[in-house]
Amino acid sequence: MNQTQVTEFVLLSFSYGRPFLFALFLAIYLATLLGNAAILFLVCLDPHLHSPMYFFLSHLSCLDLCYSSVTVPKILANAVRPEATISRGGCLAQAFFLMWCAGAECALLALMAYDRCAAVCQPLRYAQLLGHGTCVTAAASCWLWGLLDSAVHTLLAARLSFCGARLQHIFCDVPPLLGAACSNTRPNELALHISSIFVGLSPFLLVLISYLYILATILRMPLATSRHKAFSTCSAHLLVVTLYFAAANLNYNRPSSGYSPAADTLVSVLYCIVTPMLNPLIYSLRSQEVRGALRRALRLGGTPGSPSNA
């Protein structure tokens, strides 16, 4: 096949329903910004939320803000252009930051599950297990883990030669780059498969193990109301985590010959754009502490963390 020196890629654009899809993606993006920024604001300023759980939630909100901002603004800009294009350097940069967020979020979700497991199963040792220094080190390790994983895949993608300038995707990511490549992609695919085990599957197994311990502890609770409340919260968390890991695995753990533009776009939108919008609703706004902090922040003349006058 003929190889060309590609300096710019042409992305998939919406062939119909552009105004509706533009409004839909804009609404999702604004909801993501508002929800995650609100969580960051409340956790930073309200002393009631200065705990390991909300410390990790603030990092999740930061990741979700980055996740959406890496992809959605470019999608919105391309939706109003005759042709959706991105430079080769911009494409690699977008893929790099996207995979950085993906790897860091996988590790962070496992860390958050461990936090809940320690809080529910070992409440007396919780403060000892997750002190401030431990939390800072663990969160920084998640970001570093994602950075290293992303750097490997981006460097491997940068060496590829391409048969044409068209990518079968609405934004740049490693799998569509492999689909457009003419050169040997086996090292890239091998790296993706290995990464899916260590960056994707391993954290997911840690999440499942943590929630199994939580479930066993919940079933031993004497009060049915306490069991129902704990199970409701944990089941919502587990549903979102399962959805995220399943979509990410479908996206990254397939051979390049198996890519379908429509299916890949749907999967990518699910875990890159929709999940960051849902996380604040599932993890935070269901929390009594967060709702209380929000009421304190919105009270006329009050500030987050101020004592209630009621």
Secondary structure as UniProt FT lines:
FT   STRAND          8..10
FT   HELIX           18..45
FT   HELIX           47..49
FT   HELIX           52..79
FT   STRAND          85..87
FT   HELIX           88..121
FT   HELIX           123..125
FT   HELIX           126..129
FT   HELIX           132..158
FT   HELIX           174..180
FT   HELIX           186..195
FT   HELIX           196..201
FT   HELIX           202..219
FT   HELIX           224..252
FT   HELIX           256..258
FT   HELIX           261..269
FT   HELIX           270..274
FT   HELIX           275..279
FT   HELIX           280..284
FT   TURN            285..286
FT   HELIX           288..298
FT   TURN            300..301
FT   TURN            304..305
//
